[in-house]
Amino acid sequence: MEIKDLIKVMMKTFFIATTGIVVSAAVFCSVFSKGTTLGVSILWQILILAGLTTLPSLLMYSPRELTKRALLVRQVLHMILLVIILFYLGYRWDWITISKPMQWVLYLFLIAVVYLAVKVLAFQKDKKLADQLNTGLKKYQDI
């Protein structure tokens, strides 16, 4: 994957992650912070979080084709970095409290849901592109 393609993917990921974080924040606040009024700072925190969680996607860049094993290692590192960033900032911004394990469990669950949503959407886009390329190749071969 070329760097310009990776940047396009990262931009799309940023917007999907932002949406996922907003939905997750709504669920999380509905469970643990009923009746709380949120300030403008939460909006900036969401944008910062989406931006910072998009950066580990740079791990996927390689000027040449990755082996399955190398890709798997990078995906595992990517997920570990995401969890570290999300838990650190969640704790730092007082979204989660150490003394409330159910917050940690729900937070981790919401991370997994958003991560899977981003992966599923990316897979669907890639599958659509692959189908288009295969259709084009078939037409070309029939000529």
Salt bridges, closest charged atoms under 4 A:
ASP126 OD1 - LYS125 NZ 3.40
ASP131 OD2 - LYS127 NZ 3.20
